[in-house]
Amino acid sequence: MHFININNFLISRIEVYDIKARKKVTVKNTQPDLMKNGSWEIKGTSLETGILLFKIVGRNKPKISQSRFE
C-alpha cells in the first residue's frame, strides 16, 4: 500500500473521477508529475478501465512512500 502526503494530509489511496467509467475509482501506479504552470499532479492507472488518470494536487510536491511513518 502506498501512502501519499499532500499538504500534510496522509492519504492511503487516491480516488479520481474516471470519465470512461463515469464514477470515482482508485488508481494504481501513482507517481507525482510537475505540470508546465508549476502545479503538481498525481498520475496513475484506473483499476476499472486501465486508462491514464491524473489529479491536480497543488503547488507543493506530494510525497509517496511505502510506510505511513516516513
FENLINMO-V838174 format. One record per residue. N is the residue number from 0. NEAR is the number of other ideal C-beta (glycine too) atoms within 12 Angstrom. Layout:
<<N,NEAR> <N,NEAR>>
This chain:
<<0,16> <1,26> <2,21> <3,33> <4,24> <5,25> <6,15> <7,11> <8,16> <9,20> <10,26> <11,19> <12,21> <13,36> <14,22> <15,32> <16,20> <17,25> <18,16> <19,15> <20,19> <21,11> <22,15> <23,18> <24,25> <25,27> <26,33> <27,21> <28,18> <29,34> <30,24> <31,27> <32,21> <33,20> <34,18> <35,8> <36,10> <37,12> <38,19> <39,27> <40,28> <41,36> <42,26> <43,31> <44,22> <45,29> <46,22> <47,21> <48,18> <49,16> <50,19> <51,22> <52,32> <53,28> <54,32> <55,22> <56,29> <57,20> <58,15> <59,18> <60,21> <61,33> <62,25> <63,30> <64,18> <65,12> <66,13> <67,16> <68,8> <69,12>>
